[in-house]
């Protein structure tokens, strides 16, 4: 069920408040990808919602056209922590009759093969063999690595997780999820740890 409502207040605060009151299954938002001075100083509505909501947030970039989710990229950071989403994602992939691409970007060549092996062991039972591709990509920049993989494999949706952070962590932590939201034209589904 899709619902709408008009509220007065700061957009991010009101979206978070409404999602909590209605126990929202997913928040869908359009983004501009603007990285101007105001956004750098104050943040954006989508950043506020991602940080404050407990619901998954689907960000649709301004330049993204409509197309069915046939290829879904799951950005894997820590397979042991990301496993809490696998059942949800398995159902999501089946619902769209899509293929899941579980991708980990690693700058240590020694860790690359081990990470791919661990991902295969963890994910092989949840997805049908035809519906999953597991890849460990070499690179030092995670956003660049994910975007390169997405371009090469015609990805329609990128799925990432983000952690809840305290005040000081928010100040000093560089957010890969936020960078990805700003630097992609592909819809981005943010899940909470």
N, C-alpha and C positions, 0 to 999 in steps of 0.2 A: 504494500500500500504506500503510495506517495502522498505526502501531505504538505501543506504550505500554511504560513501564518505571517501576519504583519506585526512587528514589534518595534518599540521605540527603545533606543539605547545604543551602546557600542556593539557593532555587528558580531565580533568574536564572542563577547560575553553573552549576548542574547542567543546565539546559535548553540553554545555550550549549555546554557540554562535550559533551552527548549529540548535539547537532546536528552538531558537528564530527566526532565519532567515526563517526557513521552517514552522513555526507555528506547530510544531510537536504535534501530539495527545498523544503520549506516548513514553517514552524512555525505552528501554529494555537493561539491563546490566547484565553481569555475575559477581558474587562476589566470593572471595576466603574465606571470613570469617576469614582471617588472622588478628591476634591481636598482631603482633610483635611490637618491639620498634619503628621502623620507622613509622608504622601506627599510633601509639599512639602520636608521636610527630607531624607528618605532616598531619594526617588524611588519607583518602582514596579518590580515584576517585569517588566512589559511594556516599560518604558523601558530597563531593564537589558538585556533580550533584544534589543530593537531596536538599541541601541548596540553590543552585543557580538557579534551573530551576523552571519555573511555570507550566511545564507539569507533569502529573503523571509519576512516575518512577517505573518500574517493575524490581525488583532485583531477579535474578535467582542464588541461591547458587550453588557452585561447585558440591556438593553431591546430588543435586536434580535431580532425573530422570524425564523424560517426562511422564506426565499423565494428563488426562483431569481434568479441574477444576470442581469437583462434589460437594465439600464441601468448602465453602468460609467463612473464619472467619473475621468479621469486629470487630476490637478492638475499642470499644466505650469508649471515655473518658468523654466527655460532650455532652449529647444527643442533647442539643439545638444548639451547634456549629457544631456537626457532621451531622445535618440534611441537610446541603447543598449538601451532597454526595448521599443522599438516592435515588434520582431519577436516577442518573448515575448508582449506584450500582444495582438498580432494573432492569434496562436494561441489565447490565452486567451479572447478575444472569440468566435472561431469555435467553440471547444469549448462555450461556454455559449449559442451562438446569440444573442448579446447585441449591444447597440449601445454604441459607445464615444463618450463625451463628453469631448473634450480641452478643458480649461478653463484659462485664464490670468487671474488677477486682477491688474489694473493700476490704479494711482492717477493715472497721467499720461495724460490724454486724448489727447495727441499720439502717444503710444506704442501706444495701444489698437488702432487699425486696422492699424498696421505689424506688431504682434505676431500679430494674427489672420491676416494675409496670409502671414507666415512659417510659421505653424503649418499652414495649408492646403497650402502648397507641400511641406512636409516630410512630411505625413501622408497626402496624397491617394493615393499609390501603394500604401500598406501595407494600407489597409482598403477594403472595398467601399464604394461611395458611400452605400448605404443604411445601412451599419453605423457611420458616424461623423458626429458633429456637432462642429464646432469653434467655440468661443466665447471671446472676450476680454471679461471682465466688469469694469466700472468699480467700483473700491472701494479704500479705504485699509486695510481689515482683511481679510487673506487668508482667515482661518478663517470670518468672517462671510460673505464673498463666495462661498466654496465651499459653505457650508451653505445659503445662500439658493438657489444654483443647484441644489443637490441636492434641496431641498424642491420647487422648481418643476418639476423634470424627473423626479421619482419615481426617484431614483438608489438602486440596491441595493448598490453597492460603490464605495468611493472608493480610488483608487490614488495613492500619493505616493512620492516618493523621498527618501532622506536620505543625507547625506554622513557619512563617518567623520571624526571630529574628534579633535584632540589634547586633552590635559588642560586647557590654558588656554582653548582654544576652547569646550570643554564648560562651563566655569565662566561665561564671559561671553556665550555665544551664546544667544539666545532661540529655542527650537525651535518652528517652526510645526507640524511633524509631531506633536510632543508635545501642543501645544494642540488639534490636530485630534482626536487620540486621546481626549482628555479631554472634548471638547465635541461629540461626535457620537453618535448612536444607530445609525449606519450602519456596517456592517463596513468595516474599513480595512486595505488591503493595502500594506505598506511594502516598498519595493524599495531596495537599496543601490547607491550610486554607487561 
